[in-house]
């Protein structure tokens, strides 16, 4: 069992000062007597009463000590199985308590207080701050946190993921806020920084190396299981969590980042600098800023660049959403270049679409010109099938086709279906039914047909019968222009004269 510090202090006090026996201490504090013995043994106190009392385990202690010395993390159940095979007949529960008294304790590790030169080092890490619900998308809220090791100046920027592009954007924003770059940046074993590590052999992410070369600093990973080496940024994340984020309200991500910037330059900069208690962080940062490396003339380009295949519908999918492209670029592979605010789509070197970025899910972000041009193109392709007749008879059908094209529906089949309904119900009824379907947000021929049937039943009219006669039967109903008989009368009169 885990023993609290207060209980340990009481056990040692009653044994040392009050001279209580182990059994008395166990009964009064409501713990097992082996727990009391273990606490006393860890404190280095002799136990004469246990030494005077032989135990079954005594004969196996040399083997147990030798085994635990070689394998200090070996479980008590495994050690029990080993001594059981060698003749031990005690119970497993009692053995587990006894083995705790003899297991070697790992000595506590002492750490040196690390100090850095002014302008020499910064520390970088991510912090998780829950999730944000944006429309239908639930996205993680991640904080990029950087701290200058000497002045303790903090930078915070929130993102909706921890991809490499946002990792670099956080660096760029931090360098601009600090107006300089430290000579060394410490990283934890992040996938954005370190791809592989075998002992001292480290393989950095090539994009991070290119970025570090652009800003002329040295990326340096901390040793595994050595959190003290980047304790400044870990404490900074805890400080952000407790002093800034707790109980804070914000409208959106931009509002949160705006408040974070004010907090970093305000409350966080006004605290005492732990490296020099006579200075505030603001004053220490003013000294350290002079020792930072200068920024390059051109910032590093940290856009998302993704190759996307456009299918039959004129949309390119990026980050859970669909962005429209001109219909002439369907069935091609295009390049998406995205910033936190804009999404540009390129075919080769030409920009074919430019949209505001959405962080929703399954949303369609459209340029009206893309949809209108598709509708015009589809209309020209089906003029010989009666599209002009449909739009002339029911003008609302044009709006229905526009909305259907935006959904990626088959305009040819919709046009054919509406033409059949036009023949059966007439132009006026079709126009009214299309308007009703559009009002309900259902731009499809089936919605129009249901509206027509509903209107017919309201009028208590019989269902129209669609008659599709063969061509030779319809030809018999052709109106024949009769010949004038005056010519025959003229011939008859001429015959009589002869």
WOFENBEL-V515796 format. One record per helix or strand of 3 or more residues. SS is the DSSP state (@ for helix, = for strand). FROM is the first residue (numbers start at 1). TO is the last residue. If there is no record, write none. Layout:
BEGIN
ss:SS from:FROM to:TO
ss:SS from:FROM to:TO
END
This chain:
BEGIN
ss:@ from:5 to:16
ss:@ from:22 to:29
ss:@ from:33 to:42
ss:@ from:48 to:51
ss:@ from:56 to:70
ss:@ from:76 to:85
ss:@ from:92 to:102
ss:= from:121 to:134
ss:= from:137 to:148
ss:= from:154 to:159
ss:@ from:164 to:178
ss:= from:184 to:187
ss:= from:194 to:198
ss:= from:201 to:204
ss:@ from:206 to:215
ss:= from:218 to:221
ss:@ from:227 to:245
ss:@ from:253 to:265
ss:@ from:268 to:270
ss:@ from:281 to:289
ss:= from:304 to:310
ss:= from:315 to:318
ss:= from:321 to:324
ss:@ from:327 to:329
ss:= from:332 to:338
ss:= from:342 to:347
ss:= from:350 to:356
ss:@ from:368 to:381
ss:@ from:383 to:385
ss:@ from:387 to:393
ss:@ from:396 to:406
ss:@ from:411 to:425
ss:@ from:427 to:439
ss:@ from:445 to:459
ss:@ from:471 to:476
ss:@ from:486 to:497
END
